Each structure stands twice: as C-alpha cells, then as structure tokens.
C-alpha cells in the first residue's frame, strides 16, 4: 500500500525584511525633513543677522531726520499735518491771535492774516523779541550798518518807533500796510513770495516751511474761539 507524502504546514512568509526596509525608509524621510528644517532655520538666522542692524540703523536715521526736520527755531514742530494748538506757548498763541485780529480790523482776507502769522513765525517764532539779528548773529544791512530788528516781525527802525514795533497789534498793522502797498498782486503769488516782498528777506523761500503751521494754528484758534467755553 502506497504511503502518502507527509503533510507539511505552510507558514506565512516572514515580514521581518520588509518591515525593516520600511522603517529605514521612514527614518530617512524624517532625517531629510529635519535637515531641511534646520537649513531653513539657519537661513532665517543669517537673514536676521544681516537685516536687523540695517533696519535698526535706518530707524535711527529716520528718527534723527524727523527730529531736525520737525522742529523750528522756537522749539515747535513745523509739520503741517500735526495738530498745532498744543505745541505753542500761551504767549505764542496770544500773539498769533493779535495778528489775526489786526488783519480782521483792517478788512483783510484770511489768507492775508495767515501770511502775517506765517511771517511772524519765520521772524520771531511768534515771540515779541526786544532784540534781533544783530544781537544774535551780528547781521548787518547791505550798506554795512547794524540791523535794528525787534518785535514779532523783526522790523527795523524804518518801520516805526521802538514802541510801535514792540506792540504786537501795531507791529501787525505796520506789516499789513506794507504788504498791501508792496504786493498788490499777492493773491496770485505763493505765500512765501508775498512775505519776502513785504519783509525784503534775503531768502525768498525762508517762510515756506511755516505756511502749513500758520494754517493749522489759525484753524485751532478759530476752533477754540467758537468752542462751548468761548465768550459770547
């Protein structure tokens, strides 16, 4: 009788080799991802090291420029976009109001009044000074004589008496009368040109930076005078 061949059990093939390969592949992928992440971090650090000093320097330069460009001789900002009212002392505000009042009394336009305030800003920072360019800088007239400038508009002896030039209202009237006589076509001229022709300043553009400040200050004074706490 023929004997049947022995039955051999079948075991599933071992997966040890495949699992190890998969683990190695996954490990390689993680390692590659880690290297890429570290490379990106190093690139960011290098960029920051290079860029931050340049940014800091730019900010410092911008701050210095803003300081010197934004302040005039009286210590107040000349930037026409910023509110003006609080940046002036009460003396400066009062003097500006007197100049405006004198212009209104003479029947002159708001533009003329603003030009006058601008001029006083450029001449005295809206302060009623009892001295002028000769005392501060030794400035002389074209003929070599010493200047005699005093007051809000730094007017010399030819403008009036000392008392007249040191009285803010009278000094403003003297300025307005000269402006009307010397610049009849002023409505078609730049404000700094009007001031230059009236004052005969060496630099016809000297007053230009003060125009936006004068506009803002007069607007602030008007707002104050029409506010709930104003008289009347």
C-alpha positions in Angstrom: 0.0 0.0 0.0 1.4 3.3 -1.1 2.2 5.8 1.7 1.0 9.3 1.3 3.6 12.0 1.4 3.7 13.8 4.8 1.7 16.9 5.0 3.8 20.0 5.6 2.2 23.0 7.3 2.6 26.3 5.4 3.7 29.3 7.4 3.3 32.7 6.1 6.4 34.3 4.7 8.4 36.3 7.2 7.8 40.1 7.0 10.9 40.9 9.0 12.9 42.0 6.0 10.1 44.3 4.6 9.3 45.9 7.9 13.0 46.8 8.4 13.2 48.4 5.0 10.0 50.4 5.6 11.4 51.6 8.9 14.7 52.6 7.3 12.8 54.5 4.6 10.6 56.3 7.1 13.7 57.2 9.2 15.5 58.5 6.1 12.5 60.7 5.3 12.3 62.1 8.8 16.1 62.7 8.7 15.7 64.5 5.4 12.8 66.6 6.7 14.9 67.5 9.8 17.8 68.6 7.6 15.6 70.8 5.5 14.0 72.4 8.6 17.4 73.0 10.1 18.6 74.6 6.8 15.6 76.9 6.8 16.2 78.0 10.4 19.9 78.7 9.6 18.8 80.7 6.5 16.4 82.8 8.7 19.1 83.4 11.3 21.6 84.5 8.7 19.0 86.8 7.1 18.1 88.3 10.5 21.7 88.8 11.4 22.3 90.7 8.2 19.0 92.6 8.1 18.4 93.7 11.7 21.4 96.0 12.0 20.4 97.7 8.7 16.8 98.1 9.9 18.0 99.5 13.3 20.3 102.0 11.6 17.5 103.1 9.2 15.2 103.6 12.1 17.8 105.7 14.0 18.4 107.8 10.9 14.7 108.3 10.3 14.3 109.4 13.9 17.1 111.9 13.7 15.8 113.3 10.5 12.3 113.6 12.0 13.7 115.5 15.0 15.6 118.0 13.0 13.1 118.4 10.2 10.1 118.7 12.5 11.3 121.4 14.8 11.7 125.1 14.1 13.8 127.8 15.8 11.2 128.2 18.5 11.3 124.6 19.5 7.9 123.6 18.0 7.0 121.3 15.2 6.8 122.6 11.6 4.9 119.6 10.3 1.7 120.9 8.9 -0.1 117.6 9.3 0.1 117.5 13.1 -2.2 119.4 15.4 -0.7 122.8 16.1 -2.6 124.3 19.0 -1.0 122.5 22.0 2.6 122.9 20.6 2.7 126.6 21.2 3.0 128.5 24.4 0.2 130.8 25.5 2.4 133.7 24.6 2.8 132.5 21.0 -0.9 131.7 20.7 -1.9 135.1 22.0 0.5 136.9 19.6 -1.0 134.9 16.7 -4.5 135.9 17.8 -3.5 139.5 17.9 -2.1 139.4 14.4 -5.3 137.8 13.1 -7.4 140.4 15.0 -5.4 143.3 13.4 -5.9 141.8 9.9 -9.7 141.4 10.5 -9.9 145.0 11.8 -8.3 146.2 8.5 -10.8 144.1 6.5 -8.1 141.8 5.0 -8.7 138.3 3.9 -8.0 135.1 6.0 -5.2 134.4 3.5 -3.6 137.7 4.3 -3.9 137.0 8.0 -2.3 133.6 7.6 0.6 135.1 5.7 1.1 137.6 8.5 1.2 134.8 11.1 3.5 132.7 8.9 5.8 135.7 8.6 6.0 136.2 12.4 6.7 132.5 12.8 9.6 132.8 10.4 10.9 136.0 12.0 10.5 135.5 15.8 8.7 132.2 16.4 5.7 134.3 17.4 7.6 135.9 20.3 7.7 139.6 20.9 11.5 140.0 21.0 13.2 143.2 22.1 16.3 142.2 20.1 17.2 141.0 16.6 19.7 139.6 14.2 22.4 142.0 15.1 22.4 140.9 18.7 22.1 137.2 18.0 24.2 136.8 14.8 25.9 140.1 14.0 23.8 140.5 10.8 24.2 143.8 9.0 22.3 145.7 6.3 23.5 145.7 2.7 25.3 149.0 3.4 27.1 147.5 6.4 25.2 149.2 9.1 23.9 147.1 12.0 20.3 145.8 11.8 17.8 147.2 14.3 15.2 144.4 14.1 12.9 143.9 17.0 9.4 142.6 17.7 7.2 139.9 16.3 8.1 140.8 12.7 11.7 141.8 13.4 11.0 145.3 11.9 13.8 147.8 11.7 13.8 151.5 12.6 12.3 152.5 9.2 9.1 150.6 10.1 8.2 152.7 13.1 9.2 153.8 16.6 10.5 151.2 19.0 7.3 151.3 21.0 5.2 150.7 17.8 7.4 147.8 16.8 7.2 146.2 20.2 3.4 146.5 20.4 2.1 143.2 18.8 -1.1 144.8 17.4 0.7 147.9 16.0 3.5 145.8 14.6 0.9 143.7 12.8 -0.8 146.8 11.4 2.6 148.0 10.1 3.2 144.7 8.4 -0.3 144.6 6.8 0.0 148.2 5.4 3.4 147.4 3.9 2.1 144.2 2.4 -0.9 145.9 0.8 1.4 148.7 -0.6 4.2 146.5 -1.8 2.4 143.4 -3.0 -0.9 144.4 -4.6 -1.0 141.2 -6.7 -0.4 139.0 -3.7 -3.5 136.8 -4.3 -1.7 135.2 -7.3 1.6 134.7 -5.5 2.9 132.0 -3.2 2.6 133.0 0.5 6.4 132.9 1.0 6.8 135.3 -2.0 4.3 137.7 -0.5 6.2 137.7 2.8 9.5 138.1 1.1 8.4 141.1 -0.9 6.9 142.7 2.2 9.9 142.0 4.5 12.7 142.0 1.9 14.2 138.9 3.3 17.4 137.6 1.7 15.9 134.2 1.1 12.5 134.4 -0.7 11.7 130.8 0.4 12.6 131.4 4.0 8.9 131.5 5.1 7.7 128.5 3.1 8.0 125.8 5.8 5.9 127.9 8.2 2.8 128.2 5.9 1.2 124.9 6.9 1.9 125.6 10.5 0.2 129.0 10.3 -2.8 127.5 8.6 -3.1 124.8 11.3 -2.6 127.3 14.2 -5.2 129.7 12.9 -7.7 126.8 12.5 -7.0 125.8 16.1 -7.5 129.3 17.3 -10.8 129.6 15.4 -11.9 126.3 16.9 -11.0 127.5 20.4 -12.9 130.8 20.0 -16.0 129.0 18.7 -16.0 126.2 21.3 -18.5 125.8 24.1 -16.3 127.6 26.7 -15.6 130.6 24.5 -17.0 134.0 25.4 -20.3 135.0 23.9 
